[in-house]
Amino acid sequence: MLNVWSALGSKPSGERLARIERSPQYRDGHFVNTLPTLLTGMSLSTTREFFFGGSDYRLPAAPLPVVTRTAEDFAEPVDSLRVTWLGHSTLLIELEGVRVLVDPVWGERASPSSLFGPKRFYAPPLDMADLPPLDAIVISHDHYDHLDEPSIRALADQAPRFIVPLGVGSHLEYWGVEASRITELDWWDEISLGDVRLVSTPSRHFSGRSLNDRDATLWSSWAFVGQSRRLFYTGDTALAPEFAEIGERLGPFDLSLIEIGAYNQAWADVHLGPEQAVAVHQMVRGGLLVPVHWGLFDLSTHGWTEPIERLLVAAEPLGIEVALPRPGESIRPNAVPTEPWWPAIPWETAEEKPVVSSGIEDLEVDGTTF
């Protein structure tokens, strides 16, 4: 078992901190969102619901239909586009000959300890040893369900480059990644991997791995811009007007990989919820919507299938195509899984449990004002 204190990582210092302090996103000793973050509280009732209540269906009652993958499945590089969902927000993106692993989490729990914290619903669909050669690993932010210490330690020598938001490199170095392999980007900074541009784009979230490092590192969404194909990944986020700017500057996108789970109105300024996920898809000018950040960890009070059920209800009247990969399944332009694979269990609707971010009352998305 890795030491819990080691999993907390390391706060930025020295030249890394000096660069952070020059960022437009950094004020008064911490990173900030463009819109104020008002709804992040855990009231007594919300805390009680999170730990002792919520839906009766927060955990799967039976094994899930995971698609087990092997090294042979990825032996040949992809010239166009293939995205493999490895659960939650872990993604293997293959775009025009470039392979990028996003938010790799092979650990048993989204926690600093192997003894407590949210436990994964199923084993990783692909053994880490079977990963194909990578061009880079991309991290969206430093929360435990996106930045996993044992995974980073195991991958430290397997990727020539780690591309992360400002400050996150401090954790990586602490865990054994060579500084020369780490590239830290502010919002709208970019780097090229062959003919593919990776652009760090805004999101509305927060960061921290302990009680004393809140917002010490930046959080980002990411655009992957190839010669003929484009992808967008939200990371974790609430609704914000910057997504329209992302769509204007970098879209349209063939795929939008959008977080849909771990929501509650109490923290609607840090997570989207399914209905606002559809709004972001429209704002960035997405083509195929690929839902992520659901179906692996119990991180909120809703049922484990509720995010995808609500997403489909919100997307259907708008004619938005939604990919429904099973864990481990790949998506290609000519092969999009669209069959539901989860059980039919009770869930609460958007009318029963709305999730609406603050500060967006005048934001209009395709005729809808929030």
C-alpha positions in Angstrom: 0.0 0.0 0.0 1.4 3.4 -0.9 1.7 5.9 1.9 -1.4 8.1 2.3 0.8 11.2 2.7 2.6 10.4 -0.6 -0.8 10.4 -2.4 -1.4 14.0 -1.3 1.3 15.1 -3.7 3.3 18.3 -3.5 2.3 21.9 -3.7 4.0 24.1 -6.4 7.0 26.0 -5.4 10.1 27.9 -6.8 10.0 28.7 -10.5 6.8 26.6 -11.0 5.0 28.8 -8.5 6.5 32.0 -10.0 5.0 31.0 -13.4 1.7 30.3 -11.7 1.6 33.7 -10.2 1.9 35.3 -13.6 -1.3 33.5 -14.8 -4.4 35.6 -15.4 -6.3 32.8 -13.7 -4.3 33.2 -10.4 -5.4 35.8 -7.8 -4.7 36.2 -4.1 -2.8 33.0 -3.8 -5.1 30.6 -5.7 -6.6 29.9 -9.1 -10.1 31.2 -9.7 -12.9 30.6 -12.2 -14.2 33.3 -14.5 -17.6 33.1 -12.9 -17.7 33.1 -9.0 -18.1 29.6 -7.5 -21.1 29.8 -5.2 -22.6 26.4 -5.1 -20.0 24.0 -3.7 -21.2 23.6 -0.2 -21.8 20.4 1.7 -24.6 21.4 4.1 -25.4 19.2 7.0 -28.4 17.7 5.1 -26.3 17.1 1.9 -23.5 15.6 3.9 -25.9 13.2 5.6 -27.4 12.3 2.3 -24.0 11.7 0.7 -22.7 9.4 3.4 -25.9 7.8 4.7 -28.6 8.2 2.1 -29.3 9.2 -1.5 -30.6 6.8 -4.0 -31.1 3.1 -3.2 -29.3 2.3 -6.5 -26.0 4.1 -6.0 -24.1 0.8 -6.6 -24.6 -1.9 -9.3 -26.3 -5.0 -8.0 -24.6 -7.3 -10.6 -21.4 -7.4 -12.6 -21.3 -5.0 -15.5 -20.7 -6.1 -19.2 -17.1 -4.9 -19.4 -15.3 -5.3 -22.7 -11.9 -6.8 -21.9 -9.2 -5.5 -24.1 -5.6 -6.8 -24.9 -2.5 -5.4 -26.4 -3.4 -7.1 -29.7 -6.5 -4.8 -30.0 -4.2 -1.8 -30.3 -1.3 -3.3 -32.2 -2.0 -1.2 -35.3 -2.0 2.6 -35.1 -5.1 4.5 -36.2 -4.8 7.0 -39.1 -8.1 8.7 -38.4 -9.9 8.5 -35.1 -10.6 6.0 -32.3 -11.6 6.7 -28.7 -11.6 3.9 -26.1 -13.5 4.5 -22.9 -11.7 2.7 -20.1 -14.2 3.8 -17.4 -15.0 7.1 -15.7 -12.8 9.7 -17.4 -10.0 7.4 -18.4 -9.7 7.6 -22.2 -7.3 6.3 -24.9 -7.5 8.7 -27.7 -6.0 7.8 -31.1 -6.1 10.7 -33.5 -4.3 10.7 -36.9 -1.4 8.6 -35.7 -1.1 10.1 -32.3 -1.9 8.2 -29.1 -2.9 10.1 -25.9 -4.0 8.6 -22.6 -6.3 10.9 -20.7 -6.8 11.0 -16.9 -5.4 7.4 -16.3 -6.9 5.8 -13.2 -6.1 2.1 -12.7 -6.3 2.4 -8.9 -8.9 0.5 -6.8 -10.2 3.6 -5.1 -10.7 7.3 -5.9 -8.9 8.1 -2.7 -5.5 8.7 -1.1 -5.9 5.3 0.5 -6.4 1.7 -0.7 -8.5 1.1 2.5 -11.2 3.7 2.2 -13.0 6.0 -0.3 -15.1 5.3 -3.4 -14.3 1.9 -4.9 -14.4 1.1 -8.6 -17.3 -1.0 -9.8 -15.2 -3.2 -12.1 -11.5 -3.9 -12.9 -9.8 -1.9 -15.6 -10.8 -3.2 -19.0 -7.2 -3.0 -20.2 -4.2 -4.0 -18.2 -1.7 -1.2 -17.9 1.0 -3.5 -19.3 -1.1 -3.9 -22.5 -1.2 -0.2 -23.3 0.1 0.6 -26.7 3.1 3.0 -27.1 1.9 6.5 -26.0 2.8 9.9 -27.3 1.6 11.7 -24.2 -0.5 11.5 -21.1 -2.9 14.3 -20.5 -4.4 15.3 -17.1 -7.4 17.6 -16.6 -6.9 18.4 -12.9 -5.5 16.9 -9.7 -8.6 15.3 -8.0 -8.2 11.6 -7.1 -10.6 10.3 -9.7 -8.5 11.9 -12.4 -5.0 11.9 -11.0 -4.1 8.6 -9.4 -0.7 8.2 -7.7 -0.2 4.5 -8.3 -1.1 4.9 -11.9 1.3 7.8 -12.5 4.1 6.0 -10.7 3.6 3.0 -12.9 3.4 5.1 -16.1 6.2 7.5 -15.2 8.6 5.9 -17.8 6.0 4.8 -20.3 5.1 8.2 -21.8 7.6 10.6 -23.3 5.5 13.6 -22.3 2.9 14.5 -19.6 0.8 17.5 -20.6 -1.0 19.0 -17.6 -2.5 22.3 -16.3 -0.3 24.7 -14.4 1.0 23.4 -11.1 0.0 19.8 -11.6 3.6 19.0 -12.6 4.6 19.4 -8.9 2.6 16.2 -8.1 4.1 14.3 -11.0 7.7 15.2 -10.1 7.0 14.2 -6.5 5.9 10.8 -7.8 8.9 10.1 -10.0 8.2 11.7 -13.4 11.2 13.5 -14.8 10.8 17.2 -15.0 11.9 17.1 -18.7 8.9 15.0 -19.5 6.3 17.5 -18.0 4.7 20.3 -20.0 2.4 22.6 -17.9 -0.1 24.8 -19.8 -2.3 27.7 -18.9 -5.7 28.2 -20.5 -5.4 28.7 -24.3 -1.8 27.5 -24.3 -1.1 24.7 -26.7 1.4 22.1 -27.8 1.8 20.0 -30.9 2.2 16.2 -31.1 3.0 15.6 -34.7 0.2 17.2 -36.7 -2.2 17.2 -33.7 -2.6 20.3 -31.5 -3.5 19.9 -27.9 -5.1 23.1 -26.5 -5.7 23.7 -22.8 -9.1 25.3 -22.6 -11.1 26.9 -19.8 -13.4 25.0 -17.5 -15.3 25.8 -14.2 -14.1 23.6 -11.4 -11.6 23.6 -8.6 -8.5 21.6 -7.5 -6.9 20.1 -4.4 -5.9 16.8 -2.8 -5.8 17.8 0.9 -7.2 20.5 3.2 -4.4 23.0 2.6 -4.0 23.0 -1.2 -7.4 24.2 -2.4 -7.0 25.7 -5.9 -3.2 25.6 -5.8 -3.2 24.0 -9.3 -5.2 24.8 -12.4 -8.0 22.7 -14.0 -8.6 22.5 -17.7 -10.7 21.2 -20.5 -8.9 20.0 -23.6 -9.2 20.3 -27.3 -7.5 17.8 -29.7 -7.2 19.4 -33.1 -6.0 17.2 -36.0 -5.8 17.9 -39.7 -9.2 16.4 -40.4 -10.7 15.4 -37.0 -11.3 17.3 -33.8 -12.2 16.2 -30.2 -13.2 18.1 -27.1 -13.0 16.8 -23.5 -14.5 18.8 -20.7 -12.6 17.4 -17.8 -14.7 18.3 -14.7 -16.7 21.4 -15.0 -19.9 23.4 -14.3 -21.6 25.4 -17.0 -19.8 28.5 -18.1 -20.0 30.9 -21.1 -16.4 30.1 -22.2 -17.6 26.9 -23.9 -19.1 29.0 -26.6 -15.7 30.6 -27.2 -14.1 27.2 -27.3 -16.6 26.2 -30.0 -16.0 29.4 -32.0 -12.2 29.2 -31.8 -11.5 25.5 -32.1 -14.8 23.8 -33.2 -16.7 22.2 -34.6 -15.7 18.9 -33.0 -16.4 15.4 -34.3 -16.7 14.1 -30.8 -17.4 15.9 -27.5 -16.4 13.9 -24.4 -18.5 15.4 -21.7 -18.8 14.7 -18.0 -22.3 13.7 -16.9 -22.1 12.2 -13.4 -21.3 13.1 -9.8 -23.8 16.0 -9.7 -25.9 17.5 -7.0 -27.5 21.0 -6.9 -25.3 21.6 -3.8 -22.2 21.6 -6.0 -23.7 22.7 -9.3 -20.9 25.2 -9.8 -18.3 22.4 -10.1 -20.2 19.7 -12.0 -22.6 19.9 -15.0 -25.3 17.3 -14.6 -26.7 15.6 -17.7 -28.9 18.5 -19.0 -26.1 21.0 -18.8 -23.8 18.5 -20.5 -26.1 18.7 -23.5 -25.8 22.5 -23.4 -22.0 22.3 -23.4 -22.1 19.9 -26.3 -24.1 22.5 -28.3 -21.9 25.4 -27.2 -18.7 23.7 -28.4 -20.4 22.7 -31.6 -20.0 19.0 -31.0 -21.1 16.3 -33.4 -21.2 12.9 -31.5 -21.7 13.2 -27.7 -19.7 10.7 -25.7 -20.6 10.7 -22.0 -17.8 10.2 -19.5 -17.4 10.6 -15.7 -20.0 8.1 -14.8 -20.5 4.3 -14.2 -17.3 3.5 -12.2 -17.3 5.3 -8.8 -20.1 6.3 -6.4 -19.3 10.0 -6.1 -22.7 11.6 -5.4 -26.2 10.8 -4.1 -27.9 9.8 -7.4 -28.4 6.3 -8.7 -25.5 5.0 -10.8 -27.5 4.8 -14.0 -29.3 8.1 -13.5 -26.7 10.3 -15.4 -27.0 8.4 -18.7 -30.8 8.0 -18.5 -31.2 11.8 -18.0 -28.7 12.5 -20.7 -30.6 10.5 -23.2 -33.9 12.3 -22.3 -32.2 15.7 -22.7 -30.5 14.8 -26.0 -33.4 13.1 -27.8 -35.6 16.1 -28.6 -32.6 18.0 -29.9 -31.6 15.2 -32.3 -28.2 14.8 -30.7 -26.5 11.4 -31.3 -25.1 9.9 -28.1 -22.5 7.1 -28.1 -23.1 4.4 -25.5 -19.9 2.4 -25.2 -19.6 -0.3 -22.6 -16.6 0.0 -20.4 -13.6 -0.9 -22.6 -15.4 -0.4 -25.9 -14.0 1.8 -28.7 -15.8 4.4 -30.8 -14.8 5.1 -34.4 -16.5 7.3 -36.9 -18.0 4.3 -38.7 -18.7 2.3 -35.6 -20.6 4.0 -32.8 -22.2 1.9 -30.1 -25.7 3.1 -29.4 -27.4 0.3 -27.5 -28.1 0.7 -23.8 -26.2 -1.9 -21.7 -27.1 -0.9 -18.1 -30.0 -2.3 -16.2 -33.4 -0.6 -16.0 -33.6 0.7 -12.4 -35.4 3.7 -10.9 -33.9 7.1 -11.3 -35.0 10.7 -10.6 -35.7 13.1 -13.4 -34.4 16.6 -14.0 -37.7 18.0 -12.8 -37.4 16.1 -9.6 -33.7 16.9 -8.9 -32.6 19.9 -11.1 -29.0 20.8 -11.4 -28.4 24.4 -12.6 -25.1 26.3 -12.2 -25.2 29.8 -10.8 -24.3 32.9 -12.7 -25.7 31.7 -16.1 -29.2 33.2 -15.9 -28.7 35.2 -19.1 -26.8 32.5 -20.9 -28.7 31.4 -24.0 -28.0 28.1 -25.8 -29.9 27.4 -29.0 -32.9 29.3 -27.8 -32.8 28.0 -24.2 -32.1 30.6 -21.5 -31.0 29.2 -18.1 
